[in-house]
């Protein structure tokens, strides 16, 4: 018997602001489409220059609403008018806010899909409204936990976060992440590392990623290791501030990419750099950590949710400060044996993080009665 799945999501993979959560949803959905046991429909946010309905990687996608603030309301209206009771499973993806489908669904089984909770992020991204959203998240999590709804989390950190708000451990399943390319067959296949010790910061230059923390750590490190280099490959609202800081402090050996690197360029940078630095305040799973590991590059990171889960065999700073991060840079730079050991262990671990494994775990959840 074919199970029909309705996936409610804020953004789809073609959204101009699509990120890691959308990659995960797209990879899982592409595999669902190819499985004769399932049918799937996405309802997501409307966007200029994208059609109201289309097939995206084989998945029928219906776009409603006009922004992140009204998509939940219009998704509910569309469901009530056209789809109520016609599906077996509703996947309610909670990206900042849920669709609250448990309140208006007819007979469908609801699965809440969490990448991460957003409480800490609000205080960086929207400090004025942060107290409101902070309280709102606590309330809706507590309310949803009362329904004893099934939950999918992308990491152990997210699972523990949810349990703090009343979700029962028995109702939470963790599925693994995945990357969109195969790890190196062996480390000798990697592109040569740069001549000088090179640190890569790759990603959106926005507050939650905390690129300034990475820059300040490098400022401390390069003072005693003047041959070191920092690559900042990303775009975002903080780019001007970062460049201004480099100029004012006269920090040497910092290179900014004028254009956001393509996927191919990203893989090249990750291979050529000696280490990748990750300072995000929170992640569902630090997928770029896994990508760097798969390409033979160990990672230095802060100790934050979703980041520590991914950086299992890298270096994690004792404190989430630039000073502590700089100490880890020094450790990796000066101990060649440690570097090679972490490089190998991280690469081996990356081979266990696949979308094939993720889909099999996901499929087992969908097949439950």
N, C-alpha and C positions, 0 to 999 in steps of 0.2 A: 504493500500500500504506500503510495506516494504521500509524503508529508509536505504540506505547504507552509512556507516560512515567510513572514512579513517582518522586515528589518527596518525599524525606525531609527534614523540617524541624522544628526545635525548637518554633516557635510558628506559628500561623496568624493571619490578619487579625482574627479574633474574640477572640483571647486578650486579656485585660485589660492585658497588658504589651506588646502589639504595637507595633512601631516602624517605622523606615524600611525595614528588611530585609523585613518582612512586607508592607509596601505594594508594594515591588518585586515580590515573589513573587506577590502577588495580581493586580497589573496584568498581569504576563506570563501568568499562568495563565488569566485571563479571556480573553485573546486566543488562547491555545492552544485553549481549549474551542470557540471559534468557527471554528477551522480544521479542515476535514474530514480533513486529513492526520495529525491527532494525536488521541490520547485521553490523559487525565491523571488521576492519583490522588494525593492528598496523604495522607501519614501524618505525624501531628503529635502534640503533647502533649495529654493529657487535662486537663480543667479542670472544676471544679464548675460546675453550671448550664449546661454545654454538652453536647449529646448525643454519644454515642460515634461515631455516624455521621450525616452530613448533607451536603447540597450547599451550598457556600458560593460565591456568585457563579457558579453553574454547575459548580463543581468538586467532585467527590466527595471528602469529607474524612473520614478515619478517625482517631480520637483514641485513643492508647494511653498507658499509664503515668500517672503523677500529678504529675510535676515534671520540672524540667530535668535532674535527675541520673539518672533512670531511663528517660526517654523513649527514649534510644538503645538500651537493652537490650530494651525491650518492642517497639520498632519492628523490631529484628532478629528477635525471636521471631515476630512477626506475619508478617513476610516469609517466614521459613523454613517456617511452617506453611501459609500460604495463597497466597503470591504467587511463590515461587521459580521462576524461568525463564519467567514469564508476561509479562514486560515486555521492551521493547527497550532502553530507556534508564533508568538510575537517576540522578537528580540528588541528590547528597549535599550538602546545604547545611551549610556549616561556620560555625556561629554559636557561637563559643567552643570547641566540640568537634565533630569529624566523627562520622558514623554508622559509619564504617569498613566501608562496604558492599563495598569491594574485597576484603575477606577472606571474605565469605560469599555473594556474588552467584554466580549460576550461569553464565549466558552473556551477561548484559546488559552494555551499554556504560555505564561509570560516568563521570559528569562531576562534579567537585568544584566547588561554587559558593561562592566567598569574597566577602564584603563587606569584611572587614578582619581583620587579626590582632589578638589581644587582649592581647598581652604587656604593654604599658604600662598598659592598663586595669586589670589585676589589682592592681597596686600601689596604685591609688586605691580600687578597689571592695572588695577583700578582701586587705588588706596582710599578714595573718597567713599565709594560704595562698598568697600570691603567688609565693614562691620555688618551691613545688611545681608550680603551674600553669605558671610560666615555663619550667621544665625540661620539663614534660610536653608543652607546645606545641612546643618545639624538637624533641623526640624524634618525636612523631607526624608533624610536617611532613616531617622527614627520611625517615621510613619511607614515607610516602605518595608522596614524590617518587621513590622507587625503582621504583614501579609505572608510572611514566611516564604517569600518568592525565591525561586532559584536564582543564583548569581554566578556569573563568570567573571573572574578577575585575571589580570595579566601578570601578576607577580605576587609573591608571598607578602611583600610590603603592603600592597593594596588590600589583600585579604585581611591582614591584621588591622588596617585602618577601618575596614568595614565592620569588623567584629567589635571595635570600640564603640560603634554606634548601634549595636544591638543585633546585627546579623549573626545568625548561628553558624558555627563552623561547618556543620553537616550540610548546610544549604549552599556553601560556596565551593565552586570548582575552579582550579587554576589550569589554564591552558598555556602552553609555551608560546613564545614569540617565534619569529622567523625572519630571515633576510631574503632579499630578492635575487641573490646570486649565490653561487657555490663557493665555499671557502677554498683557498689555495690547496692544491693537491699535496704540495709539500712546501716548506718555508723557503726552499731554494728557488722556487718559482717566483718569489716576490721580486718586484722591481728593486734595484739597489737603493738603500737608504741614502739620504743626503750626506754630503761630506761632513758638514757641521751638525751638531745635535739640534734637531728640528722638532718643535712642538706645534701641533696642529689644533686650532680651535675651529670647528666646522659646525655651522648651524645658524638659526635665526638670531640676529643681533637684537634681541628683545629682553625685557627685564627678567622674565622667569628663567632664562638661560644663563643669566649673570655673566656676560662676557667681560665686564669690567673686573670681576674677581680674577678671572684667568689672566687678564692683562697685568693687574697689580702683582700677581704671583710671579709672572715672568719678569716684571720690573725688579723684583727682589732677587730673583735667580740670576738674571743676566749681569747684575752688578758684580757677582763673584765668578761668573762663567761667561766672559765677554764674547765667546765664539758661538753661543747659542742663538737660535733663530726662532721667532714665533710667526706662524702663518695664521691669519684670521681670514677665513674663507666663508663669508656669509653676508647677508644684507638684512637691514632692519632699521628701526627708528633710532637705535643707539650708535649707529655707525659714526655720525658726526662727533658725538661725545668721545668715542674711543679715539678717533683720529686727533681730536683736540688735546686729549690727555697725553697721547704719545708725543705730540709737538711741544706741549708745555713742559713736560717732564724730560724731554729730550731722550726718550728711551730708544736705544739702538736696536737694529735688526728685527724690526716689526714690519711685516709685509701684509698689506690688505689687498684682497682681490676686488677689482673694480666691477666685475660681474659675478653673479652667483655661479659657481662652477656647475657644469652639467653632471649627470650621474657618472659618466665615464671619467670626467676630470676628478670628481670626488674620490673615486676608487684609486686613481693614480696618486692623489695627494695622500690618502691614507696609507698607501704602501710606502711612499718615499719618506714620510715623516717617521721620526723615531718613536714618538709617543703622541697619543691623542688625549686632550684634556677636556673634562666634562664637569661643568659647575652648575648644572640646572638645579633649581630648588626642589624639583619633583618630576618624576616621570612614571608612566605606567610600566614601561620597561625601557631602559636606555638602549634603544635599538642601534644607534650609531656606535655604541661601545662594541656590540657584537660584530658590526660591520668592520670596524677597525681590527678587532681580534682575528676575524676571518682572513684578513689580509696581512697578518703577521705583525701587527702593531699593538703593543700593550697600552693600557690606559691608566691615566692618573685622574682620580675623581674626588668629588666631595662625597660625604657619607649621607646620602639622602634617599628617600623612598624611590624604588624602581631603578635607581642608579646603582646602589650597592648590590642589588639582585643580579644585574647584568655584569658588573665589574667584579666577578667572583675571583678572578685570578690576576687582577691588576693591583695597583696601589691606591688605597683610600686614605685620604688625609685624616689625621687624628682629630682635628678641629676643622670646621668649615670656614676657614680663614685663608686669605692669600699667603700668609706667613707659613701656615702648615702645608699648604699646597706646594710652596716653593721648596720646603724641606723634602717632599716626596720627589720633586724634580731632581734635586741634588742627589738623592739616593739612587735614582734610576740612571743618572748620568755617570756617577762615579763607580758603580758596581756593575761591571760588564757581565759577570756570571749571573747576578740577579736579573739583569735585563734579559738575557737569553732564556733563563728559566721561566720568567713570567711570559715572555713572548711565546714560548712553546705551549705552556699550560693554557694560556688564553686562546690560542689557535685551536687546540684540541677541544676546549669547551665550546667554541663557536660551532663546531661540527655537529653538536647535539641540538642546536637551536635552528630548527627548520620549520617551514610552513607545512611540509608533509606531516611532520609529527603533530604540529598544532592542529591541523585539520582532522587528523584521526582522533585526537582528544575532543575536539569540538563535535565531531560526528557522533561520538559515543554519548555525549550529553544530549544531543538532539534526538537520539534514538531511544532515550529513556521513556518509560510510560508513566 
